[in-house]
Amino acid sequence: MSNLLTSEQRRAFLRRGFSRRDFGRLAAFLTAGAALPFYNEAALAQGLSAMRNLPPDAIRINANENPLGPCAEALEAMRAVLPQGGRYLYNETFALADLVADIEGLKRENVMPFAGSSDPLHRVVLAYSSPEKSFVVAEPGYEAGGRAAKYIGAKVVSVPLRKDGSHDPQAMASADPNAGVIYVCNPNNPTGSVTRKEDVDYIVANKPKGAIVLLDEAYIHFSHTAVPGTPYITANEDVIILRTFSKLYGMAGLRAGYALGRPELLEPLRKYAAGALPVTGMVGAIASLKAKSVVPERKKLVAETRQDLFDWMDKKGLHYIPSGANMFMVDTGRPGEQVFEAMLKHKVVIGRTWPSRPTSVRVSIGTPAEMSKFKAAFEAVLSS
Ligand SMILES: Cc1ncc(COP(=O)(O)O)c(C=O)c1O
């Protein structure tokens, strides 16, 4: 397996504090991405084996997906491109980078398209953390980066979220003087909580020299208050931003996303590149960005459904963390895994629990009809 690394890659890894013993894992990381255990939300979702036998009418609110799927414009663009699927259509990837640059007021070299955001997330871990450079992450937080870091032998430093669910800027910035990557997910998965602009500014300004702030904005389109980090890129800060079409845009199974950053910061990610990207994902992403009503309409729908759930939980006396995304965490007062299993019996698949909140579960926000079924099942489970 380690033969798959080029001699240049081996030398570069050795310089960064990896040892020859690590080569097998590093090669696996580079070649088997999708097959590795830390891959993405779907792979992390609880009870995957149980899910294989799910009835078709089960409610899936476990992986922060969008039940609406791609918008009509994206569907049409993807259908239209299918007959050309025998070609490597690189131009569509360049067209996505151009469009994103245009929308964000950046240069094309600041934008690197990918098939989703898991891939660049893992590449950032590989490029900027090592046995000598840690990965700093909030708890509860999205686990994929930390698992990838652990896999390659980098230390994972966990920093508790503040009471309101936001990142603790002082604690994140000073967590480790040898930090390689400080991961800030805004809004945060699994809580949906938002970290204010001035707090992200603080982390960017006060992080250890040489560390990268990895700003994961997978859920930013849902939020009314989270401020996108694009100005950090314009200001040439040590920041890489990740965005995905898997969430609000409903394209999780189609795969499109991108990284934003200074060209020198993005270049190491290209080194671990994998060639052509899925053309359906690329044209679907382009059509989604051009369809101007998609974000406001879907954001509004999710906000209304979320508010209805919060009102309901308030009435029931349930404790939850206020969320600005398409998920929330609610305290069940008993082991979260038990609640997950009990909900499964009602054909409702909810999300997992996190080590720091063992009695809480994450619930993704589906359609209003799905959430009515969730309420009925949740009520029955918690009163049993
Ligand atoms: C915070 C966060 N980042 C990244 C991802 C990766 O998603 P994808 O690879 O589908 O873009 C997810 C998936 O749920 C996520 O929650």
The ligand as an ORCA input file, in Angstrom:
! r2SCAN-3c Opt
* xyz 0 1
  C     -20.206     20.132      9.096
  C     -20.104     19.243      7.920
  N     -19.075     19.374      7.093
  C     -18.939     18.600      6.017
  C     -19.856     17.635      5.729
  C     -19.616     16.797      4.533
  O     -20.660     16.705      3.664
  P     -20.458     16.502      2.111
  O     -19.225     15.703      1.871
  O     -21.689     15.805      1.679
  O     -20.309     17.876      1.543
  C     -20.959     17.437      6.569
  C     -21.945     16.397      6.320
  O     -22.911     16.265      6.983
  C     -21.070     18.270      7.693
  O     -22.087     18.142      8.552
*
